[in-house]
């Protein structure tokens, strides 16, 4: 079978469906299979496999270990949904809504254990490094989530603080995903460092793109409520920069909309805040930042030695992340 990204995604889904998460008690294990079956982009395990393929042709050897990253990612989503009181995940009821909060907490705990189980299938020569890097990454993800929750009650958040938060919460896992692919392929430390830089830079660009799409995306393709971040007063890159740049009447209008002092409907709030973003040139500034982070990712990728032919799959995939609309 010819190598292709859709083929790899099918292989990842097949590995997830067949993995023995557990059977009894069913209340513990059914939520895991339910969440894993909801799909998603499979971006993280795909990055692991594409990275491995850049160095080694038999990509199927990376499919199994790559599942560790996806299971960990979904574990974090299960617990995030509880903290966010989110009713839906990928258009379906979240685990705590379909079952209950206690089951979601415990099932999530088991998912973390299963991520370690899968990672333990790595070759013994690389296992200590894989575990160390995974632990550093998992700790960073938790730190990022805590910073994100802290920001909800802080009056002022700087761009630097926000970028640090999304680096930890989102980007470091993409960096580890690529690093794991390199570890599995047996590359040297300098190459591992470049892979982490590539994935982490792309991860920051990915999250900033999400911020832009939340305001300017097409509701039919974005998959979430457009303007949701505005309605929640979420401190995204766009809002932080608008608060920094706005002056006079514009600043007062923005503050009144955020505080609720100015009584408007949800649709009017989204429309008025978006108009302020447009007047302040926030979208263009955010898109420039996004390009800078993806440029850094491509620069790191260019420095990596590997099959030029097989590298283009990874390059094309990162390019698609820049242009995504969902």
C-alpha positions in Angstrom: 0.0 0.0 0.0 1.3 3.4 -1.0 2.2 5.8 1.8 -0.3 8.6 2.4 -1.5 10.8 5.3 -5.1 9.4 5.1 -3.6 5.8 5.2 -1.6 6.7 8.3 -4.6 8.2 10.0 -6.6 5.0 9.2 -3.8 2.9 10.8 -3.8 5.1 13.9 -7.5 4.8 14.2 -7.3 1.0 13.8 -4.6 0.8 16.5 -6.8 2.9 18.8 -9.9 0.7 18.2 -8.0 -2.5 18.8 -6.0 -1.4 21.8 -7.1 -3.3 25.0 -7.9 -0.4 27.3 -9.8 -2.7 29.6 -13.3 -4.3 30.1 -14.6 -4.4 33.6 -15.9 -2.4 35.3 -17.5 -1.1 32.1 -18.2 2.3 33.6 -14.4 2.8 33.9 -13.5 1.7 30.4 -16.4 2.6 28.1 -15.8 6.3 28.5 -12.3 5.8 27.2 -13.4 4.0 24.1 -16.2 6.5 23.7 -13.8 9.5 23.7 -11.2 7.9 21.6 -13.8 6.9 19.0 -14.9 10.6 18.6 -12.0 11.0 16.2 -10.4 14.4 15.9 -7.5 15.4 13.7 -5.0 12.7 15.1 -2.5 15.5 14.7 -0.1 14.4 17.4 0.3 10.7 16.6 0.4 11.7 12.9 3.4 14.1 13.6 5.1 11.2 15.4 4.7 8.8 12.4 5.5 11.5 9.7 8.7 12.3 11.7 9.7 8.7 12.0 9.0 8.1 8.2 11.4 11.0 7.4 14.2 8.8 8.7 12.9 5.2 8.4 10.8 3.8 5.7 8.8 1.2 7.7 6.4 3.7 9.2 4.1 1.1 10.8 6.7 0.5 13.5 5.8 4.0 14.8 2.1 3.5 14.8 1.8 1.7 18.1 4.0 4.0 20.2 2.4 7.1 18.6 -0.8 6.1 20.3 0.7 7.1 23.6 0.6 10.7 22.6 -3.0 10.5 21.4 -4.2 8.8 24.6 -2.5 11.4 26.8 -4.0 14.2 24.7 -7.5 12.8 25.1 -6.9 12.2 28.8 -6.1 16.0 29.1 -9.3 16.8 27.1 -11.4 14.6 29.4 -10.2 16.5 32.5 -10.2 19.9 30.8 -13.9 19.4 29.9 -14.7 18.9 33.5 -12.8 22.0 34.6 -14.4 24.0 31.8 -17.9 22.5 32.4 -18.0 21.9 28.7 -21.2 20.1 27.5 -19.8 19.0 24.1 -16.7 17.6 22.6 -16.4 17.2 18.9 -20.2 17.7 18.6 -21.0 14.9 21.1 -21.7 15.0 24.9 -18.6 15.2 27.0 -17.8 12.2 29.2 -18.9 13.9 32.4 -22.2 14.9 30.8 -22.8 11.4 29.3 -21.8 9.6 32.6 -20.9 11.8 35.5 -17.9 13.9 36.8 -16.5 11.1 39.1 -16.5 8.6 36.3 -14.8 11.2 34.0 -12.1 11.9 36.6 -11.4 8.2 37.2 -11.5 7.2 33.5 -9.1 10.1 32.7 -6.7 8.8 35.4 -6.7 5.3 33.8 -6.0 6.9 30.4 -2.9 8.5 31.8 -1.8 5.1 33.0 -2.5 3.6 29.6 -0.4 6.3 27.9 2.5 5.0 30.0 1.7 1.4 29.2 1.9 2.2 25.5 5.1 4.2 25.9 6.6 1.3 27.7 6.5 -0.7 24.4 9.4 1.5 23.1 12.7 -0.2 22.6 14.6 -0.5 25.9 17.5 1.6 24.6 15.3 4.7 24.1 12.7 4.1 26.9 14.5 6.1 29.6 14.7 9.2 27.3 11.1 8.7 26.1 9.8 8.6 29.6 11.9 11.6 30.8 10.8 13.7 27.8 7.2 12.6 28.2 7.2 13.4 31.9 8.6 16.9 31.2 5.9 17.4 28.5 3.1 16.2 30.7 4.1 18.4 33.5 4.2 21.4 31.1 0.7 20.6 29.9 -0.6 20.7 33.5 1.3 23.9 34.2 -0.2 25.5 31.1 -3.7 24.5 32.1 -3.2 26.1 35.5 -1.9 29.3 34.0 -5.0 29.3 31.7 -7.3 29.0 34.7 -5.4 31.7 36.6 -5.8 34.1 33.6 -9.6 33.8 33.9 -9.6 35.8 37.2 -6.6 38.1 36.4 -7.4 41.6 35.2 -4.2 42.0 33.2 -2.4 39.3 31.1 0.6 40.2 28.9 1.2 38.8 25.4 4.4 37.2 26.8 2.4 35.4 29.6 -0.2 34.2 27.1 2.4 32.9 24.6 4.1 31.0 27.5 0.8 29.5 28.5 -0.1 28.2 25.1 3.4 26.9 24.6 2.9 24.8 27.7 -0.7 23.8 27.3 -0.7 23.0 23.6 2.6 23.4 21.8 5.0 21.3 23.9 3.0 18.2 23.2 3.4 18.7 19.4 7.1 19.2 20.1 7.2 15.9 22.0 5.2 14.2 19.3 7.9 15.0 16.7 10.7 14.2 19.2 9.2 10.8 19.9 9.3 10.1 16.2 12.9 11.0 16.1 13.7 8.8 19.2 12.0 5.8 17.6 14.0 6.4 14.4 17.3 6.6 16.4 18.4 10.1 15.5 21.0 12.1 17.4 20.4 14.7 20.1 20.9 17.7 17.8 18.2 16.4 15.5 15.9 15.7 18.5 16.3 19.3 19.6 15.5 20.6 16.1 12.4 18.3 16.0 11.2 19.7 19.3 11.7 23.3 18.1 9.8 22.5 14.9 6.8 21.0 16.7 6.7 23.5 19.5 6.8 26.5 17.1 4.1 25.0 14.9 2.1 24.3 18.0 2.1 28.0 19.0 1.2 29.0 15.5 -1.6 26.4 15.6 -3.1 27.8 18.8 -2.9 31.4 17.5 -4.7 30.3 14.4 -7.4 28.8 16.6 -7.7 32.3 18.3 -8.2 33.9 14.9 -10.6 31.3 13.6 -12.8 31.7 16.7 -13.5 35.2 15.6 -13.1 35.1 11.8 -13.8 31.5 11.0 -16.7 30.1 8.9 -19.2 28.6 11.4 -19.9 25.8 8.8 -16.3 24.6 8.8 -14.8 25.8 12.1 -16.8 23.2 14.2 -17.3 25.5 17.1 -19.4 28.6 17.8 -17.7 31.5 16.1 -17.2 34.3 18.6 -17.3 31.9 21.6 -14.0 33.4 23.0 -15.5 36.9 22.8 -18.7 35.9 24.6 -16.6 34.2 27.3 -14.2 37.2 27.6 -11.4 34.6 27.1 -8.0 36.3 27.2 -6.8 35.3 23.7 -3.9 36.9 21.8 -6.5 39.1 20.0 -8.2 40.4 23.1 -4.9 41.0 25.0 -3.5 43.0 22.1 -6.8 44.9 21.7 -6.7 45.9 25.3 -3.1 47.1 24.9 -3.7 49.0 21.7 -7.1 50.6 22.3 -7.3 54.2 23.4 -10.0 56.7 24.4 -13.5 55.9 23.3 -12.5 52.6 21.7 -10.9 51.4 25.0 -13.9 52.4 27.0 -16.3 50.6 24.6 -14.2 47.4 24.8 -14.0 47.6 28.6 -17.8 48.2 28.8 -18.5 45.2 26.5 -16.3 43.0 28.6 -17.7 44.1 32.0 -21.3 43.9 30.8 -21.8 47.6 31.6 -22.9 48.0 28.0 -26.0 45.8 27.7 -26.1 44.1 24.3 -27.1 40.8 22.9 -24.6 38.0 22.3 -24.6 38.7 18.5 -24.1 42.4 19.1 -21.2 41.8 21.5 -19.4 39.6 18.9 -20.1 42.1 16.2 -18.9 45.1 18.1 -15.7 43.5 19.5 -14.9 42.2 16.1 -15.3 45.6 14.6 -12.9 47.0 17.3 -10.4 44.3 16.4 -10.7 45.3 12.7 -10.2 49.0 13.5 -7.1 48.2 15.6 -5.6 45.9 13.0 -5.5 43.0 15.4 -6.2 40.2 12.9 -3.4 41.3 10.6 -1.0 41.4 13.6 -2.0 38.0 14.8 -1.6 36.5 11.3 1.9 38.0 11.1 2.8 36.3 14.5 1.3 33.0 13.2 3.5 33.2 10.1 6.6 34.0 12.2 6.1 30.8 14.3 5.5 28.6 11.3 8.5 30.1 9.6 10.5 29.1 12.7 9.1 25.6 12.4 10.0 25.3 8.7 13.5 26.7 9.4 14.0 24.0 12.1 12.7 21.4 9.7 15.0 22.5 6.9 18.0 22.0 9.2 17.1 18.4 9.7 18.8 15.7 7.6 16.5 12.9 6.4 14.9 11.6 3.2 14.1 14.7 1.1 11.3 12.8 -0.6 9.7 11.6 2.7 10.3 15.0 4.4 7.8 16.6 2.0 4.9 14.8 3.7 5.8 16.5 7.0 6.4 19.9 5.3 3.1 19.7 3.4 1.2 18.8 6.6 2.6 21.8 8.5 1.7 24.0 5.5 -1.8 22.7 5.7 -2.0 23.7 9.4 -1.3 27.3 8.4 -4.1 27.3 5.9 -6.6 25.4 8.0 -10.2 26.7 8.4 -11.3 24.3 11.2 
